[in-house]
Amino acid sequence: MRPKFYYPGHHEDVASTIKKYINSSNNFLSSETAHSPRAAGDALQSLVSKKLESFLGSWCSEYSNEFGRRAMADMAFTDVQGVHSLIDVKTHRKDTHFNMPNLTSVERLTRLYESDKNVFSLILIKYSIEGIDLVVSDVLFFPIEFLDWDCLTVGALGWGQIQIANANNIRILPRNSRKKWMLELCSVMMGFYPREIEKIMGRIHRFEEIKEYWEDKEDIWSR
């Protein structure tokens, strides 16, 4: 079952509404927060989370924005099909030359996607700062499987952390197949883990050398 909210493109209409809403909102940044990407990101997340339920309209049957900082998502909604979307808000200030935001753990995502009723979605807000005014140039709202693997990478944290390789270079594949995307994820991870094993073996060898050094060293600190 394809989620009707995403595959005909209703999510794109919501993204446009979010952009208009933020750009019509005034004075939500101060001179102190305007030039802090983290503070601006928190402010944008707060704005979106308070209004998203109304932007979803009749598509939304249940909504929540009560999540901790370590949670997988910032907000969630269940649509009229019974599809449950976890949504993570990411922000990108356009004058930063390089940005690699973490998206989610591969282990968390694979567990979530054991059910076709679950979707992990992203709201990506691209903005610039003019004085203390924040101007949004683009808002993208999409399931993670609409991201082309050419613009993704995996970081060595836990089981592996899916990351956007460069937030200045995002490629969306509208209506992409989840099955195809997940099979690509498996291929990426089966290439990633052997490289991590090589790194770990090199570290083991290094500490074997360090241990040998300290075993041969005179203990001048002992009493």
C-alpha positions in Angstrom: 0.0 0.0 0.0 1.5 3.3 -1.1 0.7 6.2 1.3 -1.6 8.5 -0.6 -0.3 11.5 1.2 3.1 11.2 -0.3 2.8 9.4 -3.7 0.4 11.8 -5.4 2.4 14.7 -3.9 0.2 16.2 -1.2 3.2 16.6 1.0 4.6 19.1 -1.6 1.6 21.4 -1.0 2.3 21.3 2.8 5.9 22.2 2.1 4.8 25.3 0.2 2.4 26.3 3.0 5.2 26.0 5.5 7.5 28.2 3.5 4.8 30.9 3.1 4.0 30.7 6.9 7.6 31.1 8.0 8.3 34.0 5.6 5.1 35.8 6.9 6.2 35.3 10.5 8.1 38.3 11.9 10.3 39.0 14.9 10.9 35.4 16.0 14.7 35.9 16.0 16.7 38.3 18.1 20.1 39.9 17.4 21.6 37.2 19.5 19.9 34.2 17.9 19.9 35.4 14.3 23.5 34.5 13.7 23.4 31.2 15.6 22.4 28.3 13.2 21.5 26.2 16.2 19.2 28.8 17.7 17.7 29.6 14.3 17.1 25.9 13.7 15.4 25.5 17.1 13.2 28.5 16.4 12.2 27.1 13.0 11.4 23.7 14.4 9.2 25.3 17.1 7.3 27.4 14.5 6.6 24.3 12.3 5.7 22.0 15.1 3.0 24.4 16.4 1.3 24.8 13.0 1.9 21.5 11.1 -1.3 19.9 12.3 -3.4 22.6 10.8 -1.3 22.6 7.6 -2.0 18.9 7.2 -5.7 19.6 7.4 -8.1 16.7 6.7 -5.1 14.3 6.0 -4.3 14.3 9.8 -6.2 12.1 12.2 -3.7 12.2 15.0 -0.8 14.5 15.8 2.0 14.9 18.3 4.9 17.2 18.8 6.0 16.0 22.2 9.4 14.4 21.6 12.7 14.5 23.5 16.0 15.7 21.9 17.3 12.1 21.5 14.1 11.0 19.8 14.1 9.9 16.1 11.6 12.7 15.3 10.4 16.1 16.2 6.8 15.5 15.5 4.5 12.8 14.1 1.1 12.3 12.6 -1.2 9.5 11.6 -3.0 10.1 8.3 -6.5 9.0 7.2 -5.0 5.8 5.8 -3.6 4.8 9.1 0.0 5.6 7.9 2.2 6.9 10.8 4.8 9.5 9.8 7.7 10.4 12.0 9.0 13.8 11.0 12.5 15.2 11.6 13.0 18.9 10.9 16.4 19.9 9.4 17.6 23.4 8.7 20.3 24.6 6.4 21.7 28.2 6.3 22.6 28.8 2.7 25.8 30.8 3.3 27.5 27.9 5.1 29.7 26.2 2.6 29.5 22.7 4.0 26.9 21.0 6.1 26.5 17.2 6.8 23.4 16.8 8.9 22.7 13.4 10.5 19.3 12.0 9.5 18.9 8.7 11.4 20.5 5.5 12.5 20.4 2.7 10.0 19.3 0.3 12.7 16.4 2.5 13.8 15.3 3.0 10.3 15.3 -0.6 9.3 13.3 -1.5 12.4 10.8 1.3 11.7 10.4 0.1 8.1 9.6 -3.5 9.1 6.0 -2.1 8.9 4.6 -0.6 5.7 2.5 1.6 7.9 5.5 3.6 9.1 7.2 6.5 7.3 10.3 8.5 8.3 10.0 11.9 6.7 12.1 15.0 6.7 11.2 18.7 6.5 14.3 20.5 5.2 14.2 24.3 5.5 16.8 26.3 3.5 17.2 29.9 4.7 19.3 33.0 4.8 19.7 35.8 7.3 19.1 39.4 6.4 19.9 41.5 9.5 17.8 39.7 12.1 15.2 38.6 9.6 15.2 34.9 8.4 14.2 34.4 4.8 13.3 30.9 3.6 14.2 30.1 0.1 12.9 26.5 0.0 11.1 23.9 2.1 11.3 20.3 1.2 9.0 17.7 2.8 9.5 14.1 1.8 10.0 10.5 3.0 13.7 9.6 3.4 13.3 7.1 0.6 12.8 10.0 -1.8 16.5 11.0 -1.3 18.9 9.9 -4.0 21.7 7.8 -2.5 24.1 10.0 -4.5 23.6 12.8 -2.0 23.8 10.6 1.1 26.6 9.0 3.1 27.0 6.9 6.2 28.9 8.0 9.3 30.6 5.7 11.7 28.4 6.0 14.8 26.8 2.9 16.3 25.4 0.7 13.5 25.9 3.6 11.1 24.3 7.0 10.8 22.7 8.1 7.5 23.8 11.6 6.6 23.3 14.2 3.9 26.7 14.4 2.3 26.4 18.1 1.6 23.2 20.1 2.3 24.0 22.4 -0.6 23.4 19.4 -2.9 20.1 17.7 -2.3 18.5 15.5 -5.0 15.0 14.3 -4.5 13.5 11.3 -6.4 9.7 12.0 -6.3 7.6 8.8 -5.8 10.7 6.7 -5.5 10.2 3.0 -4.5 10.9 2.2 -0.9 11.9 -1.3 -1.8 14.5 -0.1 -4.3 15.8 2.5 -1.8 16.1 -0.1 1.0 18.0 -2.5 -1.2 20.4 0.3 -2.1 20.8 0.9 1.7 21.7 -2.8 2.1 24.3 -2.5 -0.6 25.8 0.7 0.9 26.0 -1.0 4.4 27.6 -4.2 3.0 30.3 -2.0 1.5 30.5 0.2 4.6 31.1 -2.5 7.3 34.1 -4.2 5.6 35.8 -0.8 5.5 35.1 -0.3 9.2 36.5 -3.7 10.0 39.7 -2.7 8.2 39.9 0.5 10.3 39.3 -1.5 13.5 42.0 -4.0 12.6 44.4 -1.2 12.1 43.5 0.3 15.5 44.0 -3.1 17.1 47.4 -3.4 15.5 48.3 0.0 16.7 47.4 -0.8 20.3 49.3 -4.1 20.1 52.4 -1.9 19.3 51.5 0.5 22.2 51.1 -2.4 24.6 54.5 -3.9 23.6 56.1 -0.5 24.1 54.7 -0.2 27.6 55.6 -3.8 28.5 59.2 -3.1 27.7 59.3 0.3 29.4 60.9 0.6 32.8 58.3 1.4 35.5 59.8 4.5 37.0 56.5 5.4 38.7 56.3 2.3 40.9 57.2 2.5 44.6 
